[in-house]
Amino acid sequence: MDIQSLIDQPGKLPTIPKVGQQLIASFSSEDVSVGEIANQLSADPALSAKLLRLANSAYFHVSRTIGTVDAALQMLGFVMVRNLVLGNSMAAAYKHLQGIDLQQFWRYNLYTACSARWLAHRADFNSDLVFTLGLMHGLGQLQIHAVLPQAVAPLNQQCHVLDATRPALEQQHFGFDFTQVSAELARLWHFPQALTDALAHVADPLAAPEFSEAAAWVHMGAWRARCEVLGLNPELQAATYPVAVGHRLHLDSGWTGVLANHLPQDESSLMPPLLELTEGLEAMFE
């Protein structure tokens, strides 16, 4: 099966609600109506409740209570609301899959997005774009499990779905990997070309015809998330650190504790614990 056949599966694709489609359009349009989006969000009680919970979470450190959808939209901005709608849609569409621990998967995706955003922000790169990429980069894995549960089962026995070597194993068996499927999903939903191209190269950003810094930041964030979610010991963390990608980004490895032990780094240069870095954002996937 090729990627197009994997995507062309009525009933096995997540549906983006109308408000989500409008938010996706906000990538490249300045004519998005805040009022119309607020009205559509308000018409969905479950989504509104999640939006307010997110706006008042520890992640945003707000000093006052956000009590209305309008106030939440103004405070969070299009990007974070778009991510909430996307995360909510994906979690709802892929609720029952065999061969994958969904709770672990969503935690990994969230950790990747927040880690990559933290790194990109320190480098004065577009951290909002990187966050969206991090949130979406693993969706192809869910689509593969939804459409090819029997074909993917032997791979799951060989290699954990979150392992760094997983994309190479999928290339060997299918001729494509999950990040390329994620890119096709983004293309189907009319995401900007630059974003879909970046998604396709998250697994190996240095192999892209044109280097994507956004994909590279997500690649680094995925390493940090994988270490945490899979409980890798310090030796394995150091052994799997993406040295070449880090060098391409001019990234000092002192940002992560396991590699900063022998470097005279100030504590402020270290990434905070991921539970702290993502506190409150888990509402996206509930």
N, C-alpha and C positions, 0 to 999 in steps of 0.2 A: 504494500500500500504506500502511495506517495503522500506528501503533505496535503495536497489539495483534496484527495479523497478522505483524509483524516478530518479535514475541516468541513467538508460537504456532508454533514451528518445531521439532518433535521431531527430535532428532539434531543440531541446530545451536545448542543451548544448553549452557552449561557446567553441569556437575553438581557440586553442593556435597556433599562426603562427610558422613556422619552426624556426625562430630566437628565439622565446620564448622557444621552446623545447630545443634548444641548451643551452640557458641560464639556464634552469631548470637543465640540465645535469651538469652545472658548480657547483652545490651543492656538488657533489661527485667526480668530475673529474678535474684533473689538465691539461688535454690535450685539453682545449677549445681554438679554434683559434680566437684571438682577431681580426685579419684581416678579417676572413670570416664573423664574426658577424657584423663588421663595414660595410662590403660590403652589407650584407642583409638589415641592417638598412638604408643604403644610398639608396637602391632600393625602399624604401617605403617613398615617400615624406612627407606624413602626419605624420608618426611616427618619421621621422627625425626632422621635425619641432618641434614636441613636445619634443623630446630629447634635442634639442638645447635650447628651451624655459626653460626647467627644469634646464639644466646646468647653465643657466644664471640667475636663479631666486634668490630671496633674501635668500632662504633657505640655499644655499651653500656659500654665502658671497664671491663670486669670485672677485678678484681684476682686472681681465682682461676679455675681451669678448671671449667666447668660440664660434668659428665660424665653426667648422667642426665636423662631426660625430666621427671621430677618436679622436679628442681632448676631446669631450664630454665623450666618452667611457673611455678614460684614466682617466679623472677627476672624473667621477661618480663611476666607477667601475662596475663589473658584477652585484652586488647585486641591486643597484639602477636602473640600466638599465633593469634588469629582472623584478623588481617591476613595472617599467613604462610599459613594454610590457604586463605584466599580467593585470595591472589596465586598460590599454587601451582595451585589449581584452574583459575583463569582462563588461566594460561600453558599448562596442559596441554590445555584445551579449544580454545584458539585458536592451535594450533601452525602450521597451514598456511593462510595467507590470501594472496590476491593483492591487489596494489595498495597494500600498507602494509608499511613496514619495522618488523617486530615488535621487533627489538632497540632501535631508536630509540624506538618507542612505549612500551615498558616503562621505558626510562630516563626518558622524559618524565614518565610517571605517577609513578615513584618520586621524581623531583626535585620534582614538584608537591606530593606528599604531605609530603615532608620540609621543603620551603620553607614551606608553609602551616602546618605544625606549629610550626616555629621562630617564625613571626610570631605565631601564636595564643598560644603560650606566653609570649611577651614582653608580650602584652596581657592575661594572666591569663584567657584564654578556654579552653574545653575542647579542648586540643591533641590528645587521643586521638581524639575525634570528628572533628576536622578532618583528622587523618592518614588515618583510614578513608575519609572522603569523597574526599580527594585521590587515594587509591589506586584508588577505584572510578569516579571521575568520567568517565574516558575509555572505559569498557568498552562503552558503546553504539556507539562507533566501530567496534569489532571486530565487534559483532553486525550492524551495517549491512553491513560488508564480507563477512561470512559468508553473509548471506541475499541481498544485492543487489549482487553483484560487478560485474555489467554496468551496472547503473544508476548505480553510484557512480564508475565509471571516468572518465566525462567530468568529474566534479567534481574528481577527483584531478589531472587535467590542468590545470584552471583554478586550483586552490588546494591548497596542501599541507594534509594532514590535520591538522596541528598549528597551522596559521595562526590568528591571532585572528579572522579574518573567516570562518572555516569554518562556524561555527554559522549565521550569516545566510545563507550560500549553501545550506546544507542545508534551512533553513526555506523558502527560495524554491523549491527543487526537490521536497522531500518533504512539506513542511508540518510538519516537526518537526526537531529537531537531535539530535546524539548524546548530549547530556547528559540530554535527556528520555528517550531510550532507556535510558540508564544507570539512571534513576530507576525505570523500569518493571521492569528486571531486579531492582533492589533490592526492589521491591514484590512481585515474584514469589517472592523468597526470604524474604519476611516480615521485612524490616528495619523498624525503627520508622518511623512516619509522618513524624516530624520529619526523619529522615535522608533519606528518599525525596524529601520536598519540597525539601530543600536541594539535592540532586543535580540536580533539574530546573531550578534557577536559577543554577547555577554559571556558565554562559556570560554571563548578564546579571543579576547579583544585584539591581541597582537597579530592574529591571522587575518583580520579584516582588510579588504583592499584599501580602505581609507580608515585610519585610526579614529575610533570614537572614544573620546575621553569619558563621555557619559557611561558607555558600556564598561569601560575600565573601572570606574568608581563602583559600579554595581558588582563587578567581579570581585573587587576587594571587600565590599560589604558582604558578599555571599560567603567568602572565606571566613570572616568573623562570625557570621550567623551559624555556619556549619560547625565551627569549633564549639560554639555554645550549645547548640541543639543536640549534636551527636556526642557531646561530652568528651572531646578529644583531649588527651593528656598533653602537657606542655611540649613533650618531644614530638608528638604528631603534629601539633600546631606549628611548631617551628619548621618541621620537615615539609609541610604542605603550604607554607606561606608563599604567595605568588610573587616571588622576588623580581622577575622580569617585568611584570606589570607595574609593580611598585616603583621600579627604576624609571619606567617610561613616564610615570606620573610625577616623578621627582618627589616621591613620598618617603619621608623619614620613617623607618620601621619602628621608631620609638613610640608611635601612637598606640601600640598594643602592648599590654603588660608582659606577655610571654617573651617578646623580643626586646623589651626595654630594660631588662634586668641589668644589663651591663652598660647601659648608656646613661649619661648624666642628664636625664630628661626631667623637666619640671612636671609635677603631677597634673597640672592643667593641660598638658599636651596629650595625656592619655585619654582614650575613649572611655566614657563612663560605663558602668555595668549595664548590660543590655536590658535588664528588667527596669532599671531606672530610665534608660534612654527611650523606652517604648511605653512607659506607664500610661495607661488610659486608652491607648490606641487599639487594644485588642477588641474593643467594641465594634470595630469595622467588620469583624468576621463572625460575630455571634448572631 
